[in-house]
């Protein structure tokens, strides 16, 4: 598995991100879907990674700068057929490493509260994240779980 900074508008990645947005819309009301569209993932304050096995896309994730000392994890997604292989764990480790190298003191994220998001919440909890109040521009939302990890 190779993980590197990549282009979210690449056709294979674009398909994965569109699937991600469709799944978010399926499990959360529109006002509670906080996933970014692929074009937004090209913004200057976002670093986007993809995980590949040769030419096969395994998953992706992004780090958004919120402040000089804080970042937010965005668009974590593993191809369904590659779940359970450590893809998300490896991408998360790359994001945490980058956050540390930037001198961030805090890493935050928002994920869903529905049962379908339980594996994501377990991943983050097992990596030192804990639930917290909404951060940045987020508002309290029963469909969201906010998490933070001090670095």
Secondary structure, DSSP 8 states (H G I E B T S, - for coil): -EEEE--TTSHHHHHHHHHHHHHHHHHS-GGG-----GGGGGSTTEEEEEEEETTEEEEEEEEEEEETTEEEEEEEEE-GGGTTSSHHHHHHHHHHHHHHHTT-SEEEEEEE-SGGGHHHHHHHHHTT-EEE---TT----TTEEEEEEE-
